[in-house]
Amino acid sequence: MEVLGHRGSRDPGPENTAAAVDAALAAGANGIEVDIRRTADGQLVCVHDARMPRIGGRAVIRRPAAELLAKGVPTLHDVLDAWGGRGRIIIEIKNQPGQPDFDAPRERSAQTLVELLRARGLTGPDAGVTVSSFDWFAIEHVRGSGVGVRTAFLTMPRMSVSGGLSYVRSAGHAELHAHTSAVFAAADAAERARAAGVRLVTWTVTSDRAALRLRDAGVDGVICDAPAEVVRALRAMQPR
C-alpha cells in the first residue's frame, strides 16, 4: 500500500511547502499530494484555501505570485523542485463552485498546469505525476490534453465508492481518490476497484490505526496527514 503525504505532510508541516514535501519523502513516504491554485498573474501556487488570513482574507486569485511567495506560499515550481522525482506527486487542482477562482468548464488552472508540466518535461505515464480534482472538467481537460499523466477523480464523503468507480471507468481515469468514510462503508470497495481496473486511494487518513485498517481492506494507497507515523506503523507490522 502506498503512503502519500497529505499536502506534503501536515504534521509537522507547514502544509503545501517544500519543507513538508521533503519531510514526507525523507520519512519513507511513497509520494506526496499538494494543492494548487492560480494567481492574478497566471502562476500556480501551492495552497489549500481560496482566501487566506495572511493576505488579509483576500482571494489567492486576486493577488500576484510574488506577494504570495513573500507570505510563505510557494509556487508549484518550488514544490516540484523539492519533490525532485522521488516517488510520485499528486497535484490537486482546487476548483469548486462558490469559490472566487472557480472556472469550470473553461479550466484555465488545468490548462496552466498542462503547460507547466510540458515545459518541465513531466509528461507521460512514467513522469511520476498524477492530477486529481473534485472537478471532473479539470481532470478531463488534463486527460484530453495529450500530456499523458495519470488522472484521478477525487470524491466527497457523500459519494459512494461504486458511484465514483462508475464515473472513473466511463471517463478513462486511472484512479479513484475516495473519502475514508465511503471506503469504510463498503466492505468490498477494494475488490470492486480491482474488478474495474481502477486504483483505489483513500483520503484523508488521520491516524496510523486507520491506515492499518485500510491496508487490511486492500486499498492501493492512503493520503495521510502524518506520513512518518504511518510508515513506522506499517514497518512495525512487517514480519521479521
C-alpha contacts under 8 A as a table, 3 or more apart, distances in Angstrom:
res1	aa1	res2	aa2	distance
1	M	215	R	6.32
1	M	218	G	7.89
1	M	219	V	6.79
1	M	220	D	4.99
1	M	221	G	5.01
1	M	222	V	7.45
2	E	29	A	7.61
2	E	30	N	5.74
2	E	31	G	7.77
2	E	220	D	6.20
2	E	221	G	4.23
2	E	222	V	6.28
3	V	29	A	5.17
3	V	30	N	5.32
3	V	31	G	6.74
3	V	221	G	5.91
3	V	222	V	5.41
3	V	223	I	6.46
3	V	224	C	7.20
3	V	227	P	6.52
3	V	230	V	7.35
3	V	231	V	6.99
4	L	29	A	5.81
4	L	30	N	5.83
4	L	31	G	4.76
4	L	32	I	4.70
4	L	33	E	6.54
4	L	221	G	7.08
4	L	222	V	5.92
4	L	223	I	4.66
4	L	224	C	6.18
4	L	227	P	6.70
5	G	8	G	4.81
5	G	9	S	5.02
5	G	10	R	7.82
5	G	21	V	7.59
5	G	24	A	5.86
5	G	29	A	6.66
5	G	31	G	6.42
5	G	32	I	4.36
5	G	33	E	5.89
5	G	223	I	5.66
5	G	224	C	5.30
5	G	225	D	6.18
5	G	226	A	6.90
5	G	227	P	5.27
6	H	9	S	5.39
6	H	10	R	6.35
6	H	32	I	6.31
6	H	33	E	5.24
6	H	34	V	6.85
6	H	204	T	7.31
6	H	223	I	5.32
6	H	224	C	5.06
6	H	225	D	5.05
6	H	226	A	7.72
6	H	227	P	7.85
7	R	10	R	6.15
7	R	15	E	5.23
7	R	16	N	4.69
7	R	17	T	7.78
7	R	20	A	7.47
7	R	21	V	7.64
7	R	32	I	6.89
7	R	33	E	5.16
7	R	34	V	4.39
7	R	35	D	6.68
7	R	225	D	7.68
8	G	13	G	7.65
8	G	15	E	6.08
8	G	16	N	5.66
8	G	17	T	6.89
8	G	18	A	7.79
8	G	20	A	4.71
8	G	21	V	4.14
8	G	22	D	7.62
8	G	23	A	7.65
8	G	24	A	6.09
8	G	32	I	5.18
8	G	33	E	5.83
8	G	34	V	6.14
9	S	12	P	6.45
9	S	13	G	5.48
9	S	14	P	7.52
9	S	15	E	5.92
9	S	16	N	7.66
9	S	20	A	4.91
9	S	21	V	6.39
9	S	23	A	6.93
9	S	24	A	5.61
9	S	32	I	7.81
9	S	224	C	7.75
9	S	225	D	5.66
9	S	226	A	5.91
9	S	227	P	6.58
10	R	13	G	4.47
10	R	14	P	6.27
10	R	15	E	4.81
10	R	16	N	7.94
10	R	20	A	7.13
10	R	225	D	5.02
10	R	226	A	6.42
11	D	14	P	7.58
11	D	15	E	7.82
11	D	225	D	5.98
11	D	226	A	5.06
12	P	20	A	7.39
12	P	226	A	7.51
13	G	16	N	7.83
13	G	17	T	7.68
13	G	19	A	7.42
13	G	20	A	5.17
14	P	17	T	6.25
14	P	19	A	7.31
14	P	20	A	6.01
15	E	20	A	5.85
16	N	20	A	6.52
16	N	21	V	7.39
16	N	34	V	5.69
16	N	35	D	6.85
16	N	46	C	5.59
16	N	47	V	6.01
16	N	48	H	7.68
16	N	74	P	7.79
16	N	79	V	7.95
17	T	20	A	5.22
17	T	21	V	6.36
17	T	46	C	7.18
17	T	73	V	7.30
17	T	74	P	6.21
17	T	79	V	6.43
18	A	21	V	5.09
18	A	22	D	6.16
18	A	74	P	7.50
18	A	78	D	6.59
18	A	79	V	4.92
18	A	82	A	5.35
18	A	83	W	7.63
19	A	22	D	5.16
19	A	23	A	6.08
19	A	82	A	7.76
20	A	23	A	5.07
20	A	24	A	6.25
21	V	24	A	5.36
21	V	25	L	6.36
21	V	32	I	6.56
21	V	79	V	7.25
21	V	82	A	6.70
21	V	83	W	6.41
22	D	25	L	5.28
22	D	26	A	5.88
22	D	82	A	6.30
22	D	83	W	6.80
23	A	26	A	5.17
23	A	27	A	6.15
24	A	27	A	5.22
24	A	28	G	6.72
24	A	29	A	5.58
24	A	31	G	7.72
24	A	32	I	7.15
24	A	227	P	5.97
24	A	228	A	6.45
25	L	28	G	5.23
25	L	29	A	4.90
25	L	30	N	6.86
25	L	31	G	6.54
25	L	32	I	7.57
25	L	86	R	7.29
25	L	87	G	7.94
26	A	29	A	7.28
27	A	227	P	7.29
27	A	228	A	5.11
27	A	231	V	7.38
28	G	227	P	7.96
28	G	228	A	6.97
28	G	231	V	6.48
29	A	32	I	7.37
29	A	87	G	7.97
29	A	227	P	6.10
29	A	228	A	7.10
29	A	231	V	6.67
30	N	86	R	7.89
30	N	87	G	5.14
30	N	88	R	6.78
31	G	86	R	7.05
31	G	87	G	4.79
31	G	88	R	4.53
31	G	89	I	5.56
31	G	90	I	7.77
32	I	88	R	6.56
32	I	89	I	5.05
32	I	90	I	6.19
32	I	223	I	7.83
33	E	89	I	5.71
33	E	90	I	4.43
33	E	91	I	5.93
33	E	92	E	7.19
33	E	223	I	7.35
34	V	46	C	6.59
34	V	47	V	7.87
34	V	89	I	7.62
34	V	90	I	6.33
34	V	91	I	5.29
34	V	92	E	6.08
35	D	46	C	5.28
35	D	47	V	5.58
35	D	48	H	5.54
35	D	91	I	5.96
35	D	92	E	4.77
35	D	93	I	6.20
35	D	94	K	6.50
36	I	44	L	6.12
36	I	45	V	5.43
36	I	46	C	4.50
36	I	47	V	5.75
36	I	48	H	7.03
36	I	76	L	7.17
36	I	91	I	6.92
36	I	92	E	6.15
36	I	93	I	5.37
36	I	94	K	6.04
37	R	44	L	5.57
37	R	45	V	5.56
37	R	46	C	6.50
37	R	47	V	6.54
37	R	48	H	7.75
37	R	50	A	7.67
37	R	60	V	7.34
37	R	61	I	7.42
37	R	93	I	6.73
37	R	94	K	6.00
37	R	95	N	7.99
37	R	101	D	7.80
37	R	109	S	7.01
38	R	42	G	5.85
38	R	43	Q	5.56
38	R	44	L	4.66
38	R	45	V	6.39
38	R	60	V	7.24
38	R	61	I	5.76
38	R	101	D	7.47
38	R	109	S	5.89
39	T	42	G	5.21
39	T	43	Q	5.28
39	T	44	L	6.27
39	T	45	V	7.11
39	T	60	V	5.78
39	T	61	I	4.37
39	T	62	R	6.48
39	T	63	R	5.88
39	T	64	P	5.54
39	T	65	A	5.85
40	A	43	Q	7.48
40	A	60	V	7.46
40	A	61	I	4.95
40	A	62	R	4.90
40	A	63	R	5.06
40	A	64	P	4.96
40	A	65	A	7.37
41	D	63	R	7.65
41	D	64	P	5.36
41	D	65	A	6.82
42	G	112	T	7.58
43	Q	64	P	7.94
43	Q	65	A	6.28
43	Q	75	T	7.51
43	Q	112	T	7.75
44	L	65	A	7.79
44	L	75	T	5.86
44	L	76	L	5.67
44	L	109	S	7.72
44	L	112	T	7.62
44	L	113	L	7.50
45	V	65	A	7.14
45	V	73	V	6.73
45	V	74	P	5.75
45	V	75	T	4.03
45	V	76	L	5.12
46	C	73	V	6.52
46	C	74	P	5.82
46	C	75	T	5.84
46	C	76	L	5.70
46	C	79	V	7.69
47	V	50	A	7.89
47	V	73	V	6.72
48	H	94	K	7.41
49	D	52	M	6.41
50	A	59	A	5.65
50	A	60	V	5.77
50	A	61	I	7.64
50	A	99	Q	6.55
50	A	100	P	6.97
50	A	101	D	7.29
51	R	57	G	5.36
51	R	58	R	5.27
51	R	59	A	4.25
51	R	60	V	5.81
52	M	55	I	5.59
52	M	56	G	6.65
52	M	57	G	4.73
52	M	58	R	6.11
52	M	59	A	6.72
52	M	60	V	7.18
53	P	56	G	4.95
53	P	57	G	4.41
53	P	58	R	7.44
54	R	57	G	6.91
54	R	71	K	6.87
55	I	58	R	5.83
55	I	68	L	7.77
55	I	71	K	7.56
58	R	62	R	7.21
58	R	63	R	7.93
59	A	62	R	5.36
59	A	63	R	6.98
59	A	100	P	6.72
60	V	63	R	5.46
60	V	64	P	8.00
60	V	68	L	7.86
61	I	64	P	7.84
61	I	100	P	7.04
61	I	101	D	5.81
63	R	67	E	6.76
63	R	68	L	7.08
64	P	67	E	5.60
64	P	68	L	6.64
65	A	68	L	5.09
65	A	69	L	6.01
65	A	75	T	7.41
66	A	69	L	5.04
66	A	70	A	6.27
67	E	70	A	5.17
67	E	71	K	6.56
68	L	71	K	5.02
68	L	72	G	6.52
68	L	73	V	5.27
68	L	74	P	7.55
69	L	72	G	5.11
69	L	73	V	4.72
69	L	74	P	5.49
69	L	75	T	7.20
70	A	73	V	7.24
74	P	77	H	7.95
74	P	78	D	5.98
74	P	79	V	6.94
75	T	78	D	5.23
75	T	79	V	6.68
76	L	79	V	5.10
76	L	80	L	6.05
77	H	80	L	5.09
77	H	81	D	6.12
78	D	81	D	5.18
78	D	82	A	6.41
79	V	82	A	5.03
79	V	83	W	6.15
80	L	83	W	4.95
80	L	84	G	6.09
80	L	85	G	7.92
81	D	84	G	5.14
83	W	86	R	5.86
83	W	89	I	7.48
85	G	88	R	6.65
85	G	127	A	7.85
85	G	128	G	6.67
87	G	128	G	6.68
88	R	128	G	4.45
88	R	129	V	5.84
88	R	130	T	7.56
89	I	128	G	6.24
89	I	129	V	5.14
89	I	130	T	6.28
90	I	129	V	5.97
90	I	130	T	4.65
90	I	131	V	5.65
90	I	132	S	6.77
91	I	129	V	7.36
91	I	130	T	6.22
91	I	131	V	4.84
91	I	132	S	6.06
92	E	131	V	5.85
92	E	132	S	4.63
92	E	133	S	5.24
93	I	109	S	7.28
93	I	110	A	6.93
93	I	131	V	7.33
93	I	132	S	6.34
93	I	133	S	5.19
93	I	135	D	7.98
93	I	138	A	7.28
94	K	133	S	6.55
94	K	134	F	7.63
94	K	135	D	7.97
95	N	99	Q	7.51
95	N	101	D	6.77
95	N	102	F	5.02
95	N	103	D	6.95
95	N	104	A	7.45
95	N	133	S	7.47
95	N	134	F	7.37
95	N	135	D	6.19
95	N	138	A	7.97
96	Q	99	Q	5.96
96	Q	102	F	5.57
96	Q	134	F	7.37
96	Q	135	D	6.78
97	P	102	F	5.76
98	G	102	F	6.93
99	Q	102	F	5.49
103	D	106	R	5.62
103	D	107	E	5.49
103	D	108	R	6.72
103	D	109	S	7.90
104	A	107	E	5.21
104	A	135	D	7.74
104	A	137	F	6.55
104	A	138	A	7.43
105	P	137	F	5.92
105	P	138	A	7.67
107	E	110	A	5.21
107	E	111	Q	6.30
107	E	137	F	7.17
107	E	138	A	5.88
107	E	141	H	7.29
108	R	111	Q	5.09
108	R	112	T	6.11
109	S	112	T	5.05
109	S	113	L	6.22
110	A	113	L	5.09
110	A	114	V	6.28
110	A	138	A	5.62
110	A	139	I	7.63
110	A	141	H	6.75
110	A	142	V	6.42
111	Q	114	V	4.98
111	Q	115	E	6.29
111	Q	141	H	7.41
111	Q	142	V	7.27
112	T	115	E	5.19
112	T	116	L	6.23
113	L	116	L	5.01
113	L	117	L	6.13
114	V	117	L	5.24
114	V	118	R	6.24
114	V	142	V	6.50
114	V	145	S	7.28
114	V	147	V	6.69
115	E	118	R	5.17
115	E	119	A	6.16
116	L	119	A	5.05
116	L	120	R	6.27
117	L	120	R	5.21
117	L	121	G	6.09
117	L	122	L	4.91
117	L	123	T	6.48
117	L	147	V	7.64
118	R	121	G	5.05
118	R	122	L	5.96
118	R	123	T	6.24
118	R	147	V	6.86
119	A	122	L	7.69
122	L	127	A	5.21
122	L	128	G	7.86
122	L	129	V	7.25
122	L	149	V	7.93
123	T	126	D	7.59
123	T	127	A	5.58
123	T	147	V	5.22
123	T	148	G	5.60
123	T	149	V	5.81
124	G	127	A	5.67
124	G	147	V	6.24
124	G	148	G	4.12
124	G	149	V	4.98
125	P	128	G	7.04
125	P	129	V	7.63
125	P	148	G	5.81
125	P	149	V	4.87
125	P	150	R	6.04
126	D	129	V	7.80
126	D	149	V	7.68
127	A	149	V	6.90
128	G	149	V	7.86
129	V	149	V	5.92
129	V	150	R	6.56
130	T	149	V	5.99
130	T	150	R	4.60
130	T	151	T	5.43
130	T	152	A	6.93
131	V	139	I	6.78
131	V	142	V	7.68
131	V	149	V	7.31
131	V	150	R	6.31
131	V	151	T	4.83
131	V	152	A	6.13
132	S	139	I	6.32
132	S	151	T	5.78
132	S	152	A	4.59
132	S	153	F	5.68
132	S	154	L	6.14
133	S	136	W	6.68
133	S	138	A	6.71
133	S	139	I	6.39
133	S	152	A	7.02
133	S	153	F	5.83
133	S	154	L	5.26
134	F	153	F	6.30
134	F	154	L	4.77
134	F	155	T	5.92
134	F	156	M	7.53
135	D	138	A	5.47
135	D	139	I	6.99
135	D	153	F	7.90
135	D	154	L	7.98
136	W	139	I	5.33
136	W	140	E	6.00
136	W	153	F	6.77
137	F	140	E	5.11
137	F	141	H	5.99
138	A	141	H	5.10
138	A	142	V	6.40
139	I	142	V	5.02
139	I	143	R	6.00
139	I	151	T	6.02
139	I	152	A	7.06
139	I	153	F	7.27
140	E	143	R	4.97
140	E	144	G	5.95
140	E	171	A	7.58
141	H	144	G	5.21
141	H	145	S	6.08
142	V	145	S	5.15
142	V	146	G	7.54
142	V	147	V	7.10
142	V	151	T	7.46
143	R	146	G	6.58
143	R	147	V	7.26
143	R	148	G	6.81
143	R	149	V	7.37
143	R	150	R	7.60
143	R	151	T	6.51
143	R	173	H	7.75
144	G	147	V	7.98
145	S	148	G	7.72
150	R	173	H	7.16
150	R	174	A	6.02
150	R	175	E	7.94
151	T	173	H	5.31
151	T	174	A	5.76
151	T	175	E	6.67
152	A	168	V	7.75
152	A	173	H	5.78
152	A	174	A	5.92
152	A	175	E	4.52
152	A	176	L	5.52
152	A	177	H	6.54
153	F	164	G	7.53
153	F	168	V	6.68
153	F	173	H	7.28
153	F	175	E	6.54
153	F	176	L	5.13
153	F	177	H	5.90
154	L	176	L	6.31
154	L	177	H	4.64
154	L	178	A	6.13
155	T	159	M	6.21
155	T	164	G	6.84
155	T	176	L	7.69
155	T	177	H	6.27
155	T	178	A	5.22
155	T	179	H	6.46
156	M	159	M	5.67
156	M	178	A	7.19
156	M	179	H	6.28
157	P	160	S	7.56
157	P	178	A	7.46
157	P	179	H	5.19
157	P	180	T	7.57
157	P	181	S	6.17
157	P	182	A	5.98
158	R	182	A	7.32
159	M	163	G	6.41
159	M	164	G	6.74
159	M	182	A	7.01
160	S	163	G	5.16
160	S	164	G	6.32
160	S	182	A	5.54
160	S	183	V	7.95
161	V	164	G	5.11
161	V	165	L	6.06
161	V	178	A	6.58
161	V	182	A	6.07
161	V	183	V	6.55
161	V	186	A	7.34
161	V	189	A	6.37
162	S	165	L	5.09
162	S	166	S	6.14
162	S	189	A	7.65
162	S	192	R	7.57
163	G	166	S	5.20
163	G	167	Y	6.66
164	G	167	Y	5.41
164	G	168	V	6.21
164	G	176	L	6.65
164	G	178	A	7.58
165	L	168	V	5.01
165	L	169	R	5.99
165	L	176	L	6.61
165	L	193	A	6.86
165	L	196	A	7.36
165	L	198	V	7.48
166	S	169	R	5.47
166	S	170	S	6.32
167	Y	170	S	5.17
167	Y	171	A	6.05
168	V	171	A	5.27
168	V	172	G	5.89
168	V	173	H	5.17
168	V	174	A	7.33
168	V	175	E	7.13
168	V	176	L	6.69
168	V	198	V	7.72
169	R	172	G	5.21
169	R	173	H	6.55
169	R	196	A	6.96
169	R	198	V	7.43
173	H	176	L	7.95
173	H	198	V	7.92
174	A	198	V	5.72
174	A	199	R	6.48
175	E	198	V	5.31
175	E	199	R	4.64
175	E	200	L	5.96
175	E	201	V	7.16
176	L	198	V	6.83
176	L	199	R	6.31
176	L	200	L	5.19
176	L	201	V	6.18
177	H	200	L	6.16
177	H	201	V	4.70
177	H	202	T	5.41
177	H	203	W	6.71
178	A	182	A	6.59
178	A	183	V	6.79
178	A	200	L	7.23
178	A	201	V	6.36
178	A	202	T	5.04
178	A	203	W	6.27
179	H	182	A	5.46
179	H	183	V	6.57
179	H	202	T	5.60
179	H	203	W	4.96
179	H	204	T	6.68
180	T	183	V	5.10
180	T	184	F	6.07
180	T	202	T	5.60
180	T	203	W	5.64
180	T	204	T	6.51
180	T	205	V	7.04
181	S	184	F	5.22
181	S	185	A	6.08
182	A	185	A	5.08
182	A	186	A	6.53
183	V	186	A	5.35
183	V	187	A	7.28
183	V	189	A	5.92
183	V	202	T	7.41
184	F	187	A	6.49
186	A	189	A	5.24
187	A	190	A	7.95
187	A	217	A	7.47
188	D	191	E	5.16
188	D	192	R	6.09
189	A	192	R	5.22
189	A	193	A	6.27
189	A	219	V	7.97
190	A	193	A	5.05
190	A	194	R	6.20
190	A	200	L	6.57
190	A	217	A	6.78
190	A	218	G	5.49
190	A	219	V	5.33
190	A	220	D	7.91
191	E	194	R	5.21
191	E	195	A	6.22
191	E	218	G	7.67
192	R	195	A	5.10
192	R	196	A	6.23
193	A	196	A	5.04
193	A	197	G	6.20
193	A	198	V	5.12
193	A	199	R	6.33
193	A	200	L	6.15
194	R	197	G	5.01
194	R	198	V	5.90
194	R	199	R	6.93
195	A	198	V	7.70
199	R	219	V	7.91
199	R	220	D	6.06
200	L	219	V	5.60
200	L	220	D	5.33
200	L	221	G	6.71
201	V	219	V	6.30
201	V	220	D	5.60
201	V	221	G	4.48
201	V	222	V	5.54
201	V	223	I	7.22
202	T	205	V	7.32
202	T	219	V	7.40
202	T	221	G	6.30
202	T	222	V	4.84
202	T	223	I	6.03
203	W	222	V	6.15
203	W	223	I	4.95
203	W	224	C	6.82
204	T	222	V	7.36
204	T	223	I	5.46
204	T	224	C	5.48
204	T	225	D	7.05
205	V	208	D	7.82
205	V	210	A	6.41
205	V	211	A	6.38
205	V	222	V	6.51
205	V	223	I	5.98
205	V	224	C	4.39
205	V	225	D	6.43
206	T	210	A	7.16
206	T	224	C	5.90
206	T	225	D	5.60
206	T	226	A	7.08
207	S	210	A	5.37
207	S	211	A	6.48
207	S	224	C	7.76
207	S	225	D	7.96
207	S	226	A	7.58
207	S	230	V	7.35
208	D	211	A	4.90
208	D	212	L	6.23
208	D	229	E	6.36
208	D	230	V	4.85
208	D	233	A	6.20
209	R	212	L	5.22
209	R	213	R	6.38
210	A	213	R	5.04
210	A	214	L	6.22
211	A	214	L	5.11
211	A	215	R	6.10
211	A	222	V	6.88
211	A	230	V	6.66
212	L	215	R	4.93
212	L	216	D	6.20
212	L	233	A	7.73
212	L	234	L	7.07
213	R	216	D	5.14
213	R	217	A	6.19
214	L	217	A	4.79
214	L	218	G	6.39
214	L	219	V	5.98
214	L	222	V	7.77
215	R	218	G	5.28
215	R	219	V	5.96
215	R	220	D	7.86
216	D	219	V	7.85
219	V	222	V	7.65
224	C	227	P	5.69
224	C	230	V	7.70
226	A	229	E	5.61
226	A	230	V	6.59
227	P	230	V	5.03
227	P	231	V	6.00
228	A	231	V	5.19
228	A	232	R	6.27
229	E	232	R	5.15
229	E	233	A	6.21
230	V	233	A	5.06
230	V	234	L	6.17
231	V	234	L	5.24
231	V	235	R	6.15
232	R	235	R	5.17
232	R	236	A	6.12
233	A	236	A	5.13
233	A	237	M	6.50
234	L	237	M	5.24
234	L	238	Q	6.66
235	R	238	Q	5.29
